[in-house]
Amino acid sequence: MTELGFRRADIKGTFHEVLDYTVVEWADGHVLVEMEVKPEHRNLGGSVHGGVLSSLIDLAGFLGGSWSPNGPGRSVTINLNASFIAGTNADVITAEGKRTHATKNTLFSKVWIREKDSGKLLTTGQCTYKLLHPDTKESPGVAKK
């Protein structure tokens, strides 16, 4: 498991940096991510935007299943399902991801997003990822410019 409060150094200049999350716990088959909700994470009604919640499902689902002492591997999301259960105007939310199954090339996980303070369940998700070879430099299916 990583030390508590781990911030990934490899996210600089990416969408992950916009989310600005902290990996609180990370072990084989499990991750707990915490995110301080900023104004840019909210929709016009003041609640956490569904796109932000979906993004947290995607990252917690992958990190929850891809633990390695060398950091996360690489993958492509091939399926993501989200169930939006309750809205929130909380200042901090958590995303817990757990691996449910893995093969040589595929990872399956479940994710639960909650308000940090109350534990209120906000969103659940299920994800499937195609695992990429560590030497893969570009995402499959993306045309070069």
Protein Blocks (a to p, Z undefined) as FASTA:
>chain_A
ZZehiacfklgoiaklmnopadfbdcehiacddddddfklpcfkopacfklmmmmmmmmm
mmmmmgcfkbpaddddfbdcdddfbgcfbfbdcdddddfbdcfkbccdddddddfklopa
fbdcddddddddfklmbdghiacZZ
